[in-house]
Amino acid sequence: MKVEVEKLGNSQVRMRVEIAAEEVTQELERNCQDLRSKVSVPGFRKGKVPLSILKSRFAEHLKAEAIQNLVPPAYEQALISERLIPLGNLELSPPMHQMELKEDQPLVFEATLDVKPDFVLPEYEDLTIDKSPPNVPREEVDEYIERLQEQFATYVPLEVDRSVEESDSVRIDWECLVDGTPITDGSKQDADIDIGKGMLLPAVEAEVIGMSVDESRQIEMDFDDDHENPELAGKHAIFNVALRAITEKQLPSLDDEFAKDLEYENYEQLRGAIWNNLVEEQKAIHNQRQREDILEQLIEKTAIDIPDSIVDQHVQQTIQNILQRLRGEGQTPEQAGIDMEKLPTELREDAIKQTKQAWMFDVIAERENIRVTDDELDIEIRRIAEQQNRDPQKYTSLLRESNRLEEFRDTLRNDKVYRLLIQRASAKQSLII
């Protein structure tokens, strides 16, 4: 078999494949012998029909069968021999049903297809990231403990004969109505509020100041069209507020008893655990920033042409999935806040980025022999299943049934690739002023 490859640009090639005459003749003979054992021709016993008669009477069938048996394997063999990875959009010329095949003559066809392009990755050391260790100042730990202390505050009603002042804490009932109907999660009974801490809308808080115990007020408000709550955006709302008590806020002491309530032996152990947790959170955030930085530089430093067919397929499939999900939820794109005119452009950018990452990581994993063994996959699945209080075997079965097991393996492989890149990348130089 002879193969000639012509690069057409934009990750597209044309292969000219020539199947040798000897192979064509052998295939025709093989098909003829097979047909001889199956058909009956008047005047001849089954299996004894002369080959010349079969070739004459069933010529078109024999040729079509030979083409079907010869072309697909030849195409696959040509891909392997030329080390081409097809991406779709295959066009055969001539089409298989129009191919001409003659005994003792080669069979020639052309295949035009999109292929994964060649590209050159930058040296790992040319990538630069922030490698400074995560730092959690003592002040951040103190702030976290103060917020924790606030969560366990108690509010004691005061016996006072005065109205609410700006520095008070209060206990109120409130509800928010739009067109006479309460909004979702739009009411609360016995809510303890610290005035001046942003726990209420400014307009509502302004009305609470000056109220007396057991007094009720109705507050009307108009919300902007771009308000974050879609139930309130562009709407006229009414807040009904009733003051139940002016209270004294009491914070628990930061001591061993406070720590024991949180199931720690003492306060120092609580503080140490909080500090460690904050450091781990910072490490995770730092690692995510490193990943984003690494990927951005890889994409910027690597020239890759993504075939339009791949991008178009991703965009169309994603749009179909979105519309199907919205139909299931009984929503229109407008109700979900999706701009269908801008969506294809946004999806194209995402498809290009995802495809570039996948291809680059494939090359790196192959070059560095990065693999995820079945044991590693099993351990990670069990770990996540335990985090989610799931049965590991059932979770594995769910991943397999939804065809997500290999996707899960790819994610773990990508984690390994990121770790390698972060390790090998150069550290950003700090600016000295």
N, C-alpha and C positions, 0 to 999 in steps of 0.2 A: 504494500500500500504506500502511495506517495501522498505527501501533505505539503501544501504551500500556504503560507500565512501572509496576508496583507493587512497592515494596520491602517484603519480608516480614520483614526483620531477619535477623541472623546470616548475612549474606552471601548471602541468597537473594532472588530476584526472580521476579515473574510477569509475563510479557509477553503482551499480547493483540494478536494479529496479524490484520489484516483484508486479505485479498487482493481487489482490486477485481473487480466483476462482469465488467467488460470483459475482464480478464485470464483469468478463469475460462472465459468463452465462447470466447475465442481458443484457449485450450489444448484445450478439447473439440473445436473445429473442426479444429485441427491433428492431434489424435489420430485423429479420424474419417477425415480425408483419408489419413493414413498407413495406417490399417487397411484402407481401401478398396483400396489398391494391393497388399495382401497376401492378403486372404481371397477365397474363392470361395463364391458363393451360387447354388444351383440356379435356373436360369432367367435368370441374368444373366452377361454376360461379365466376366472378371476386370478390375477397375478401373472397371466401369460400374454397380456396385450403387448404387442411390439412397441418399443419406445418411440419409433418414428411416428406411429399413429397417435400416441399420447401427445407428443410434441406438436403435432399438427392440430389435433382436435382441441387440446387444452393449452394452447400457446400463451394466451393472455393470462390465464390463471397461474401458470408456471412462472411467468415473468414477474407478475405482481407479488407472488410468494417469495421469489428470490430477492426482489428489491426490499421487501419488508424484513427479510432475514439478514440482508447484507448492510443496508444503510445505517440503521441505529448503532450496531456494534462498531462500524467503521468510524462513525461520528465520535463515539465515546473514546475509542482508541486514539483518534487524532487529538482529542482534548488532552489525553494523558501524555502522549508523546511530545506535544508542544507545551505542556505544563500551563494550560489555560484553565481558568476557573470561570465557567459560564454564569451569567447573572440573569439570563432570560432573554426575551425578544428574539428567539431563534427564527431565522428565515432561510428555508432551503430553496435553492434554485438549480434546476427546476423543482417544483413541489414533487413529492414522492409519487403521486398519482399520475404525473406527467413525464416521469423519467423513462428514457429509452434504454432497453437492455437487450443485447445481442450476444449470442454464444460466441466464444473465442474473441470477444472484444472487451476492453476495460469499461467499467462503469464510473462515470465522472459526475460529481455534483459539487455545488458550492454551498457553504453555510455561513451566513452573516449573523453575528451575535454580539451582544454586550458581554464584556469580560471584566474581571477584576483587574484594574490597571496596576502596572508596576509603579512603585514610588520609593523614595529614599528617606528613611527616618533620620532625624538629627542624632548626633551623639548624645547619650544620656547626660554627660557632663556639661553639655551646652544648655541644659535646662536649669533654671535657677529658681529656688524656692526659699521661703523663710524657714530656717531650721532651728530658730531659737526655741528653747524649751518653754512650754506654757507656764505662765506666772499668775498666781492668784494671791493678790495682796491681802494682808491681814484685814484691811478695811472692808473688803468684799465679804469675807467670812463674817465680820461683825454685822454687816448690813443684812446678810442672809439670816443670821440668828435673830436679828431684830424683827424681820418679817415673820419668822417662825413664832416669835414671842407674840406678835400682833394676832396671829391666827388663834392663839389660845387665850386671848383677852376675854374678860367677862365684863358685862355692863350691868351696873346696879342702879335701879330707878332711884331718883332723888325726890325727897319731899320738899319741893320748893314752890314758892308762889311768885313765879316770874315767867317771862317769855324767853324763847330760845335766843341765845347769843352766838356770835360767830365762832367761838372756840368750844362750843358744847358738843357733846355726843347725845344722840337722840334715838328713840325707838319709834318707828312709824309704820303705818300700813299705807301701801300705795298701789295704784293700778293705772295702766295706760290704755286709753280707748281710742280707736280710730273708727269713725262712722258708727259709734255706739257699741263697737265690739272690741273686747280685750285682745291685744296683740299676743303673739306667742311669748311665753315667759314674761308677760307684761304686768305681773302683780306680785306682791310680796306682803306677808303678814309678819308683824313684829321684827322688822328689819332694823338691826343696830347700825347706825350711821355716824361717822365722825364728820362734822361740819368742817368744810375747808380742805378736805382730803380728796376731792374729786370723785367721791362715791356716788354723787347725784349729778344730774344735769345742772349746769349753772343756774338756769332759769328756775328750776324746781327748788334748788337749794336756797336761792334768794327769797323765795316765798316761805320756806320753812323757818328761816330766821325771823323772829318776831311772833311766831305762833305760840299759843298757850296749850297746856296739856288738855287733851280731849277736844281740841279745836280741829276742824276739817276745812280744807281749802280746795278749790278747783282751779287748775292752772291750764290755760290754753296755749298751744305752741304750734308754729308752722315750721316744717322741716324742709331743708334744701333738697333738690332733686337728686343730688349725689350723696345723700346720707348713707352711711355704711349698712344700716338696717333697711332692707328692701320694703319691709312693712311700714316703715315711717317715711321713706324717701318721697318727697313732694307732697306729703300728707299734712292735714290739720289734725292734731291730736289733743286729747284732754287728759290731764293727770289729776286724779283724785288722791289727795294726801290727807291722812289723819295722824295727828301727833298723839302717841300713847304715853310717852314719858320723856323727861329729860334725864339722862343717865350719867353715871360716873364710870369712866373706863378704867378698869383695873388690869394691869399687866402682871403675869406671873414672874416671880423672881428667877433670874438665871442662875440656878444652883443645881446641886445634885438631885434634888427632888424633881425639878423640872426635867432633868435628863432621864430619871427613872420612869417618869410618866411616858417618855418616848422610847422606853425599853433599852436604855443604856445604863451602864453601871454608875457612871458619874458624869459631871459636867465636862470634864476634860476629854473623856472618851467621846461624848457627843460632839464637842467642838472639833476634835481630830477627825471624826467620821465625816462631818460636814465639809471640812477642808479637803479631805481626800476625794469626796464626791465632786466638789467643785473643780478640783484639778483634773479628774477624769472627764468631766464635761468639757473643760477647756481643751484637753487633748483631742477629744472627738471633733470639736469645732475647728481646732488647728489642723487636724488631719484632713477634714473636709475641704478647708481652704487650700491646703497643699495639693489635693487631688484636682480641684478646679483650676488651680494655677498651672499644674502639670499638663492637664488636658488642653487648656487654652493655648499654651506654648507649642504643644505637639501639633495641634491643628494649624497654628500660625506658621510653623517652620516646615510643614510637610505639604508639598503640592500634590493633591489628589483630585482627579476629575471623576465626579460621581455621575454615572449615566442618568439621563432624565427619566428613563424607564423605571429605575429603582426608586427615585424620588416620587414620581407620579404614583406609583403603586402604593407607597407608604402613605401619601396624602389621601388618596381615594379610600384606602382601607380604614384609616383613622377617622375620616369624616363619616363613613358608614357606621363605624362602631359608636361614634358620638351620637349620631341621629337615632340609632337603635336604642341606646341607653336612654335618651330623652323620651322616646316613644314609650318605653317601659315605665318611665316616671310620670308620664302624662304631661310633659313640658314641651314648649316650643323653644327653639334656640334663643329667641328674644327674651323669653321668661327666665332662661338660665344665664342671661347676660353674655351670650356668645355672638360675636359679629361674624356671620357666615361669609361676608365679603373679605374680611381680613384673615380669616382662619386659614385658607390654603397657603397664603404667604408665610404665616407663622409656622405652619406645619412643615413647609418646605425647608425652612431654616433648621428646624429641629431634626428632620430626616437626614439632612446633609451632615449635621454634627454627629448624630448617632451612628451613621454609616461610616464616617471617617474614623470614629473611635473604635468601632468593631473591627474594621480592617487593620488599623494600626496595632491594636491589641492582639489580633490573630498573628500578625507577623512577629511581634515581640515574644508572644508565648511560644511560638514555634522556634524562634532563634534561641531563646533562653531555656527551652525544654520545660516550660511551666505547665504543669498538669494538676488536675484535681482527682485524686483517687476515689474509688468507691467508699473506702473507709472514711476519708476526709468528708465526703459528701454526707455520709450517714451520721457522723458526729455532729456536723453543723445542723442538719435537719433535726436531730434530737435536741440540740441546744435551743433552737428556736421554738420547737414544739413545747418544751418545758417552760419557756418564757411565756408562752401563750396558753399554758395549762391545757395542752392538747395531747392526745395519745400519739406518740412518735410513729407507730406503724400506720395508723389511720391518716396521719398527716402526710406520710410518704406516699400512701396510696392515692390521696387526693392530688398531690403534685403530679404523680404519674398519670392519673386518669385525665387531668386537665392539660397534659403535655407540657408541664412546667418544670419537670425534673431536670432536663438538660439546660433549661433557662437558669435554673437555680445553680447548676454546676458552672455555667458561664459567669454568673455573678461572683462566685467564689474564685474562679480563675482570674477575673478582672481585679479582685482584691489583691491577689498575689502580684499581678502586673503592677498595680499602683505601688505596692510596698517596694518592689524592685526599683521602680523609677524614682521614688522618693529617696531611697537609700543612695542611688547612684547620681542623683541630681546635685548640682553645686549649690552651696549656701549663698543666699543673697548677702551682699556686703552692706553692713550698717553704715549709714552716713554719719561722719564725724564732723560736727560743726565747731 
